[in-house]
Amino acid sequence: MWNQTKLTETLDIKFPIIQAGMAGGVTTSEIVASVSNAGALGSLGAGYMDPKEMQTLIQDIKQKTKHPFAVNVFVPETPKHNPEQIEKANKLLQPFLNDLAIKANDGEVPRVFEQQIDKIIEEQVPICSFTFGIPSKPVIDKLKEHHILLVGTATTVKEAILNEEAGMDAVVAQGSEAGGHRGTFDRPFENSMIGTMSLVPQTVDHVSIPVIAAGGIMDARGVIAALMLGAQGVQMGTAFVTSEESGAKKQHKEAITTSTEDATTVTTTFSGKPARGIDNQFIQEMRQHENILPDYPIQNTLTKGIRKAAAEQNKPHYMSLWAGQSPLLSQKTSATDLLLSIIKDTEVILTTFNNDS
Ligand SMILES: Cc1cc2nc3c(=O)[nH]c(=O)nc-3n(C[C@H](O)[C@H](O)[C@H](O)COP(=O)(O)O)c2cc1C
């Protein structure tokens, strides 16, 4: 059976499909539970979340599903807080702040990671996934002591090997088509933009943990292709952003459903870290300043008010519209129906293929 892989066995799920944890409110408890109830793996994107708020959402998910689900967190980075650089960045952001009639902030970023890990353990979350690096050994050991399965993110073969060596139970191979932030941590991102088609089979050949393909996968064709490349499962982000249960802003959903394959770009302008999203006025005007902006997560905090006010004031040209390179395949449907159609289509395609050959 196509759906039974080492990944489904490891994670105790029925179908080798993961709905990506997407920070910033996209992954509501409804979407996580719908996906897990359908036999795939729902993930709560808790990256920026206050630990208490995260705990409430986890409890909510547990009310809605008895099936495994994951919580996705960001391995923390602590760039130097340079007040002069922050002032300069805020000057560059001033025209946008003025247009939205809001004030600048000081770029202070609260550190939430350790408390998030404690809450994940307290709530006995079955699976914890990471991006932006590999957590420290004490954090890994602590989670493992509590029998929590760990999933890392890699954008190169070397990063996948590092994840395996650190003790991850599975690794996401994030191709350059992927929407949202690059999970790159080992080399400059420019050297780590490997397409899913190249990244997956080469990663599979170099690690023994299950590899999860991510980047540009939106339907049954993508799932089958990933499995043929040796992946034990897929992780899909953009396809779920437009689903009914997703908490994405309506402008974000609409931007994806009306977008095309050539409309995205990779930018550091919103957060200080490279991320793929639909190109817009904010990115175009800030692009020339990219190399003087503060690093992630400071720049992310500086643009927080702009992104929020832009959504409230219906100015999508100032919003971060994260999306991968396959928006023409996006659908306006429920997460459950999306999964059911992927499962049905996968079976039809595989049967037709077998009968024809
Ligand atoms: C809106 C959005 C937000 C994302 N946020 C996260 C996140 O918080 N953590 C994470 O590990 N990956 C995040 N990703 C990346 C996904 O894990 C995955 O690599 C990507 O969505 C795969 O490509 P696709 O969008 O073409 O399916 C995000 C992706 C999108 C589209």
The ligand as an SDF file (V2000), in Angstrom:
LIG
                    3D

 31 33  0  0  0  0  0  0  0  0999 V2000
    2.4170   30.5920    5.1350 C   0  0  0  0  0  0  0  0  0  0  0  0
    3.5480   29.6680    5.4550 C   0  0  0  0  0  0  0  0  0  0  0  0
    4.0850   29.6720    6.7390 C   0  0  0  0  0  0  0  0  0  0  0  0
    5.0980   28.7640    7.0750 C   0  0  0  0  0  0  0  0  0  0  0  0
    5.5500   28.7200    8.3620 N   0  0  0  0  0  0  0  0  0  0  0  0
    6.3860   27.7230    8.7400 C   0  0  0  0  0  0  0  0  0  0  0  0
    6.7030   27.5190   10.1180 C   0  0  0  0  0  0  0  0  0  0  0  0
    6.2480   28.2510   11.0020 O   0  0  0  0  0  0  0  0  0  0  0  0
    7.5340   26.4840   10.4330 N   0  0  0  0  0  0  0  0  0  0  0  0
    8.0470   25.6320    9.4730 C   0  0  0  0  0  0  0  0  0  0  0  0
    8.7720   24.6890    9.8300 O   0  0  0  0  0  0  0  0  0  0  0  0
    7.7750   25.8190    8.1790 N   0  0  0  0  0  0  0  0  0  0  0  0
    6.9430   26.8200    7.7920 C   0  0  0  0  0  0  0  0  0  0  0  0
    6.6190   26.9650    6.4690 N   0  0  0  0  0  0  0  0  0  0  0  0
    7.2820   26.1100    5.4520 C   0  0  0  0  0  0  0  0  0  0  0  0
    6.6500   24.7290    5.3560 C   0  0  0  0  0  0  0  0  0  0  0  0
    7.0740   23.9480    6.4390 O   0  0  0  0  0  0  0  0  0  0  0  0
    7.0460   23.9830    4.0690 C   0  0  0  0  0  0  0  0  0  0  0  0
    8.4450   23.8780    3.9870 O   0  0  0  0  0  0  0  0  0  0  0  0
    6.5260   24.6430    2.8140 C   0  0  0  0  0  0  0  0  0  0  0  0
    5.2390   25.1340    2.9800 O   0  0  0  0  0  0  0  0  0  0  0  0
    6.5410   23.6410    1.6700 C   0  0  0  0  0  0  0  0  0  0  0  0
    6.3050   24.2600    0.4510 O   0  0  0  0  0  0  0  0  0  0  0  0
    4.8280   24.5740   -0.1230 P   0  0  0  0  0  0  0  0  0  0  0  0
    4.4220   25.8180    0.5610 O   0  0  0  0  0  0  0  0  0  0  0  0
    5.0490   24.7530   -1.5840 O   0  0  0  0  0  0  0  0  0  0  0  0
    3.9570   23.4070    0.2290 O   0  0  0  0  0  0  0  0  0  0  0  0
    5.6120   27.8750    6.0960 C   0  0  0  0  0  0  0  0  0  0  0  0
    5.0660   27.8960    4.8110 C   0  0  0  0  0  0  0  0  0  0  0  0
    4.0490   28.7640    4.4790 C   0  0  0  0  0  0  0  0  0  0  0  0
    3.4730   28.7310    3.0920 C   0  0  0  0  0  0  0  0  0  0  0  0
  1  2  1  0
  2  3  1  0
  2 30  2  0
  3  4  2  0
  4  5  1  0
  4 28  1  0
  5  6  2  0
  6  7  1  0
  6 13  1  0
  7  8  2  0
  7  9  1  0
  9 10  1  0
 10 11  2  0
 10 12  1  0
 12 13  2  0
 13 14  1  0
 14 15  1  0
 14 28  1  0
 15 16  1  0
 16 17  1  0
 16 18  1  0
 18 19  1  0
 18 20  1  0
 20 21  1  0
 20 22  1  0
 22 23  1  0
 23 24  1  0
 24 25  2  0
 24 26  1  0
 24 27  1  0
 28 29  2  0
 29 30  1  0
 30 31  1  0
M  END
$$$$
